[in-house]
Amino acid sequence: MNVHRFVKALPPRHEPDAEEAFDAFQEARSQSREALMLDIRLASGRIVGFPYSSLRKTDYLPTGTIVLRFDKDEVTAEGKNLLRLRELISEHRARFIQEGTDIERGLKDEDAVHIDRIEITEGIEEL
């Protein structure tokens, strides 16, 4: 009896190009499922993950702020051109959001999403 083994070659790893390195968020690819968690990447290097299943409210302010409520925790992101990011989050398609630097902001196109600051407040009680 002949046994043939078929091994599917792994696709090459995707290394971010220079433009992707400055992105404020990453969209889930169309062939993948929705993201299960949203990682919050702070400039300090800290990464906090929140399950999308606990996302209770998104509040977009056209002045450049998105407020996300995960059960009793609140994430506030401030920046520019955040409406597209808000749409991706509401569809559970953003894998992470991250704080950018002033230098990165200057290198991006005028209509690109950029997050200047993210604040996480833990344990907020319902009003």
C-alpha angles and dihedrals in degrees: 000000000000117000118196121197119209116196120188110223114238114245115248115268113261112234114196116252121225093272094050091050089068097047117127092212142005124232120220110250117254094243093054128075124255115292113265096207138026113222117210109209114198126200089245090065094254115136121197119187125207124190112238087224089072095050103119104167142009120198119190119194115192089219087078108278135116120188118197122192117205107182101292097347125087129202119196119192121188125192142092136301092013099152094091090049090051089053092051092048092050088053091047089240102121112092095191145352122209142189114251132205130245089250091054090048090055092051096052127089114264092251096046122115113254130175115206098180140008124194125189118201114190129206102015112175122225115259 
